[in-house]
């Protein structure tokens, strides 16, 4: 999947419409039920998604105007906004989610081509404005699954699942976590090596003659869902045979 923001913005719109259809089917009682995120109800997830859209408006405005505008005023303010909005009725969540998505879309439409090359100050540090469309798409698709309302990682578009898998594998390859394995997505068969064994082909022993890396194979969306904690990994095949390792926490 490209990271070209102009190519990804229509994908954001389509992902948002899928999310809105799911939320439109929730009643007030369902809003208060647990999500897949520990300690968060569906209302917390939905409020986060709305405030995240507004935070991306801040970053787009920063890129367009050159003003130093942070993504959120502070981590404390971000968390307080989520807590304050979580218990609202379903209709209020739906309206907020739709309005905030429209604000994001409008801010993206106002971006001149050269502004996408600028740097913005996100919660994870400086990043190119051109990555914001992918960032918003990832938020919508992953947190849609977190609602535990029928949308699963298997419902992710193929291109999204493959791009997310590559991103997570790249992130894990740079970490010191003990996870070390080879991922083999069924769509391409292209191996992705992560963890302490990175760079070593499958079947080649480590210099200390330790065991070879395990291979985990299956659809890209299932691999990505498992690595991000959004799927149990049912259907993935581990070689040599054994249980799936527990992946480290993801963002």
Secondary structure, DSSP 8 states (H G I E B T S, - for coil): ----HHHHHHHHHHHHHHHHHHHHT--HHHHTSB-SSTT-BHHHHHHHHHHHHHHHHHHHHHHHH-----SSS-HHHHHHHHHHHTTS-HHHHHHHHHHHHHHHHHHHHT--GGGGGSEEEETTEEEEGGGHHHHHHHHHHHHHHHT-SS--GGGS-HHHHHHHHHHHHHHHHTS--S-EEEEEETTT--EEEEETTTT--TT---TT-----EEEEE-HHHHHHHHTTSS--TT-EEESS----------
